[in-house]
Amino acid sequence: MDTRFLESFLIVIEQGSLAGAARQLRLTPASVAQRIRALEDEIGCPIVQRVGRNVRPTEQGLAIIEQSRAIITSVRDLCAIAASDKPVGTLRIGAISSAANGLLPPYLKRFFECFPEIELHITPGSSSGLHNAVLEGNIDAAFIVEPPFEIPKTLVWQTLRSEPLVVLAPAVLQETDPHEILRNHPLIRYDRMQWGGRLADEYLRKSGIWPHERLELDSLDAIAIIVSQGTGVSLVPDWARPWPAGVHLKKIPLPDPAPCRNLGFLVQRNSPRLSLFNRLLEILQKPLTTS
């Protein structure tokens, strides 16, 4: 089976017409139709049908869409493994929200300029969930908080950014002692189900601080907005900007040494896409220049 014909079938379904697929493939509609007929002969049943001016998959066509995508991805992966001078392929990456919003975006433009043939799929999630997804091979790598346990030898961890815990308070607050602020004001707690939230909880307990808890949230952006409105204070990692627009906050450092949330990447040691991921790391480890 010619995988180009399989890819043409997927594009026809995405575009909803032979003409639209032909434009994307830079072929004539007749050539695209010929590919579809050849594919139907190979499979032994019709996989598309005309509905007015549109083209839709038949029941048999619907049944093979996901597997067809998997086959195309696998073929691209073969190219990625074989290619040494021109990296190509698809890279499936997980990222927690603070990494997806703050760490990665400034570098993506440079990445695609350098490696236009690499396709990135970024999956959001929590650090624990993405850790398990890497471990099980559902994604290739993840930008997460460093796990609070020993990392399996089948995985590789590298820290990219250390974020010290800080007290987040409304800008109008006059107090400056971080411990007194945490004792005297309602706490908007960073969710203890998150690894960064556990770090903050451990610090409070070790410091003998038992605050009045008002809310517990897993979103750092939401915490920043609520604190800015004067609802309480919080103990959070000093995460990468951008922060929510319009917030007016104070960041008050803890006494040294402040515990840090380490943000970095987790990747399978023997991943067939490791060379692709290393291309992304090359970009992340170079400082951005501003014009």
Secondary structure per residue as TSV (DSSP state, phi and psi in degrees):
chain	resnum	aa	ss	phi	psi
A	1	M	-	360.0	129.8
A	2	D	-	-79.0	117.1
A	3	T	H	-66.3	-20.1
A	4	R	H	-63.8	-35.5
A	5	F	H	-69.0	-38.4
A	6	L	H	-64.3	-41.2
A	7	E	H	-66.2	-37.3
A	8	S	H	-62.2	-41.0
A	9	F	H	-57.9	-46.4
A	10	L	H	-63.1	-39.0
A	11	I	H	-69.8	-37.5
A	12	V	H	-59.2	-44.3
A	13	I	H	-65.7	-42.3
A	14	E	H	-63.9	-41.5
A	15	Q	H	-80.6	-27.1
A	16	G	T	81.0	7.5
A	17	S	S	-161.3	155.2
A	18	L	H	-68.6	-36.9
A	19	A	H	-65.2	-43.2
A	20	G	H	-64.2	-41.5
A	21	A	H	-65.3	-38.7
A	22	A	H	-62.2	-40.4
A	23	R	H	-63.3	-43.8
A	24	Q	H	-66.8	-37.8
A	25	L	H	-86.0	-9.2
A	26	R	T	60.4	45.1
A	27	L	S	-126.3	174.2
A	28	T	-	-84.0	153.9
A	29	P	H	-56.5	-34.1
A	30	A	H	-64.6	-38.3
A	31	S	H	-66.8	-38.9
A	32	V	H	-65.8	-43.1
A	33	A	H	-61.7	-36.8
A	34	Q	H	-65.6	-39.1
A	35	R	H	-63.2	-41.7
A	36	I	H	-65.2	-41.2
A	37	R	H	-64.1	-41.1
A	38	A	H	-62.9	-38.3
A	39	L	H	-67.5	-40.5
A	40	E	H	-64.5	-38.0
A	41	D	H	-63.7	-39.7
A	42	E	H	-66.5	-41.3
A	43	I	H	-80.0	-33.9
A	44	G	T	96.8	15.6
A	45	C	S	-161.0	158.9
A	46	P	-	-69.9	138.9
A	47	I	-	-118.4	-9.9
A	48	V	E	-134.0	158.2
A	49	Q	E	-143.9	148.4
A	50	R	E	-86.8	133.8
A	51	V	E	-128.9	96.2
A	52	G	T	66.2	-126.0
A	53	R	T	-90.3	-3.5
A	54	N	E	-99.1	161.4
A	55	V	E	-120.2	129.3
A	56	R	E	-127.9	156.8
A	57	P	E	-72.4	146.4
A	58	T	-	-75.7	178.6
A	59	E	H	-59.8	-39.8
A	60	Q	H	-67.6	-37.1
A	61	G	H	-64.8	-41.9
A	62	L	H	-59.1	-37.2
A	63	A	H	-67.5	-22.3
A	64	I	H	-106.6	1.6
A	65	I	H	-62.0	-52.4
A	66	E	H	-63.7	-42.2
A	67	Q	H	-66.6	-34.1
A	68	S	H	-63.5	-42.4
A	69	R	H	-62.3	-40.1
A	70	A	H	-63.8	-38.1
A	71	I	H	-65.4	-44.1
A	72	I	H	-62.2	-42.1
A	73	T	H	-62.2	-41.8
A	74	S	H	-63.5	-39.5
A	75	V	H	-64.4	-41.2
A	76	R	H	-64.6	-35.7
A	77	D	H	-63.9	-37.4
A	78	L	H	-60.1	-40.3
A	79	C	H	-63.9	-40.3
A	80	A	H	-63.9	-40.0
A	81	I	H	-67.6	-39.6
A	82	A	H	-78.2	-31.0
A	83	A	-	-75.3	134.9
A	84	S	S	-119.4	-37.3
A	85	D	S	-93.7	-20.5
A	86	K	S	-134.6	92.2
A	87	P	-	-65.9	130.7
A	88	V	-	-137.4	163.3
A	89	G	E	131.4	-175.5
A	90	T	E	-114.6	133.4
A	91	L	E	-118.6	121.8
A	92	R	E	-100.3	114.7
A	93	I	E	-124.6	137.7
A	94	G	E	-98.5	153.2
A	95	A	E	-154.0	131.7
A	96	I	-	-69.0	162.8
A	97	S	H	-60.9	-40.4
A	98	S	H	-68.9	-26.3
A	99	A	I	-78.6	-43.3
A	100	A	I	-64.8	-34.6
A	101	N	I	-88.9	-31.6
A	102	G	I	-113.9	-44.3
A	103	L	I	-79.4	-47.6
A	104	L	S	-80.2	-44.3
A	105	P	H	-52.5	-41.8
A	106	P	H	-61.7	-21.3
A	107	Y	H	-98.5	-15.6
A	108	L	H	-66.6	-37.3
A	109	K	H	-59.8	-46.6
A	110	R	H	-63.5	-40.1
A	111	F	H	-60.0	-47.7
A	112	F	H	-72.5	-26.5
A	113	E	H	-67.3	-38.3
A	114	C	H	-79.9	-35.6
A	115	F	-	-131.6	69.3
A	116	P	T	-65.8	-17.5
A	117	E	T	-88.5	-6.2
A	118	I	E	-92.5	127.4
A	119	E	E	-102.6	128.2
A	120	L	E	-103.8	133.8
A	121	H	E	-116.6	115.3
A	122	I	E	-106.2	122.1
A	123	T	E	-106.1	124.7
A	124	P	E	-78.0	161.3
A	125	G	-	168.1	-179.6
A	126	S	-	-85.8	162.5
A	127	S	H	-59.4	-44.9
A	128	S	H	-65.9	-42.1
A	129	G	H	-65.4	-41.6
A	130	L	H	-72.4	-33.9
A	131	H	H	-57.1	-46.8
A	132	N	H	-66.3	-34.9
A	133	A	H	-66.1	-38.2
A	134	V	H	-66.9	-44.9
A	135	L	H	-59.2	-38.2
A	136	E	T	-87.6	-3.6
A	137	G	T	81.4	12.9
A	138	N	S	-76.2	-26.5
A	139	I	S	-132.5	163.0
A	140	D	S	-83.5	-34.8
A	141	A	E	-160.6	168.0
A	142	A	E	-150.1	143.6
A	143	F	E	-98.9	107.7
A	144	I	E	-141.1	177.3
A	145	V	E	-77.4	142.4
A	146	E	-	-58.1	128.2
A	147	P	-	-61.4	144.8
A	148	P	S	-85.0	30.0
A	149	F	S	-150.4	170.0
A	150	E	-	-66.2	132.3
A	151	I	-	-82.3	133.4
A	152	P	-	-56.3	149.1
A	153	K	T	-68.5	-15.0
A	154	T	T	-77.8	-8.8
A	155	L	E	-115.5	156.8
A	156	V	E	-119.8	133.1
A	157	W	E	-116.3	138.3
A	158	Q	E	-141.1	128.7
A	159	T	E	-78.6	134.2
A	160	L	E	-108.4	-26.9
A	161	R	E	-155.6	132.8
A	162	S	E	-107.7	128.1
A	163	E	E	-118.8	103.3
A	164	P	E	-66.2	148.2
A	165	L	E	-66.8	139.3
A	166	V	E	-134.7	156.1
A	167	V	E	-86.7	126.3
A	168	L	E	-101.4	125.6
A	169	A	E	-139.1	157.6
A	170	P	E	-59.5	147.0
A	171	A	T	-60.9	-25.8
A	172	V	T	-81.0	-9.6
A	173	L	-	-67.5	130.7
A	174	Q	-	-90.8	-22.4
A	175	E	-	-65.8	150.1
A	176	T	-	-123.8	-14.9
A	177	D	-	-81.8	115.5
A	178	P	H	-62.0	-37.3
A	179	H	H	-70.2	-40.0
A	180	E	H	-67.1	-36.2
A	181	I	H	-62.5	-43.5
A	182	L	H	-67.2	-32.2
A	183	R	H	-75.8	-34.4
A	184	N	H	-99.5	-6.6
A	185	H	S	-127.6	148.8
A	186	P	-	-56.8	141.8
A	187	L	E	-99.8	127.9
A	188	I	E	-94.1	98.0
A	189	R	E	-80.7	137.3
A	190	Y	E	-75.5	126.6
A	191	D	-	-46.9	124.1
A	192	R	T	-71.4	-8.8
A	193	M	T	-76.9	-18.7
A	194	Q	S	-87.7	145.2
A	195	W	H	-63.2	-35.6
A	196	G	H	-67.4	-34.3
A	197	G	H	-67.6	-35.8
A	198	R	H	-63.9	-37.9
A	199	L	H	-61.9	-43.7
A	200	A	H	-65.6	-41.7
A	201	D	H	-62.7	-41.2
A	202	E	H	-63.4	-39.5
A	203	Y	H	-64.2	-43.2
A	204	L	H	-61.4	-43.9
A	205	R	H	-66.9	-43.5
A	206	K	H	-66.1	-28.3
A	207	S	T	-88.0	-0.9
A	208	G	T	69.0	31.2
A	209	I	-	-106.0	120.9
A	210	W	-	-120.6	82.3
A	211	P	-	-73.7	164.4
A	212	H	-	-80.9	113.7
A	213	E	E	-86.2	131.1
A	214	R	E	-106.9	-41.5
A	215	L	E	-146.1	158.6
A	216	E	E	-134.5	120.2
A	217	L	E	-131.2	152.1
A	218	D	S	-101.7	3.1
A	219	S	-	-109.0	118.9
A	220	L	H	-66.2	-37.5
A	221	D	H	-61.6	-43.7
A	222	A	H	-64.6	-39.1
A	223	I	H	-61.2	-44.0
A	224	A	H	-60.4	-42.2
A	225	I	H	-65.6	-44.8
A	226	I	H	-66.4	-41.2
A	227	V	H	-64.5	-41.2
A	228	S	H	-59.4	-30.5
A	229	Q	T	-79.4	-3.0
A	230	G	T	87.1	16.1
A	231	T	S	-77.4	-22.1
A	232	G	-	173.1	-166.9
A	233	V	B	-123.9	172.8
A	234	S	E	-149.4	162.8
A	235	L	E	-122.1	109.6
A	236	V	E	-140.7	162.8
A	237	P	E	-69.4	149.4
A	238	D	-	-80.6	79.2
A	239	W	-	-77.2	161.9
A	240	A	-	-66.2	138.9
A	241	R	S	-69.6	161.8
A	242	P	-	-83.7	143.4
A	243	W	-	-90.5	168.0
A	244	P	-	-56.1	144.0
A	245	A	T	-69.6	143.7
A	246	G	T	82.8	5.2
A	247	V	-	-84.2	146.9
A	248	H	-	-124.2	103.6
A	249	L	E	-132.8	159.1
A	250	K	E	-113.7	138.1
A	251	K	E	-109.5	114.9
A	252	I	E	-109.1	117.4
A	253	P	E	-69.5	152.1
A	254	L	-	-82.6	161.7
A	255	P	S	-60.2	144.9
A	256	D	S	-68.9	145.6
A	257	P	S	-87.4	125.2
A	258	A	-	-79.2	136.7
A	259	P	-	-64.6	149.0
A	260	C	E	-120.9	142.9
A	261	R	E	-90.0	118.4
A	262	N	E	-90.3	125.0
A	263	L	E	-107.3	129.7
A	264	G	E	-161.6	-158.6
A	265	F	E	-122.3	151.8
A	266	L	E	-124.5	130.5
A	267	V	E	-143.4	150.3
A	268	Q	E	-69.5	132.6
A	269	R	T	-60.5	-37.9
A	270	N	T	-111.0	30.0
A	271	S	-	-64.2	135.5
A	272	P	T	-66.0	-14.5
A	273	R	T	-102.8	15.2
A	274	L	H	-59.9	-37.1
A	275	S	H	-65.5	-35.6
A	276	L	H	-65.9	-44.0
A	277	F	H	-63.6	-36.4
A	278	N	H	-63.0	-28.8
A	279	R	H	-65.0	-40.9
A	280	L	H	-65.9	-40.1
A	281	L	H	-63.6	-34.8
A	282	E	H	-55.9	-40.4
A	283	I	H	-71.7	-44.3
A	284	L	H	-64.4	-28.5
A	285	Q	T	-90.5	1.9
A	286	K	S	-102.6	133.1
A	287	P	-	-65.5	142.9
A	288	L	-	-76.3	142.2
A	289	T	-	-105.8	143.4
A	290	T	-	-107.1	140.4
A	291	S	-	-90.4	360.0
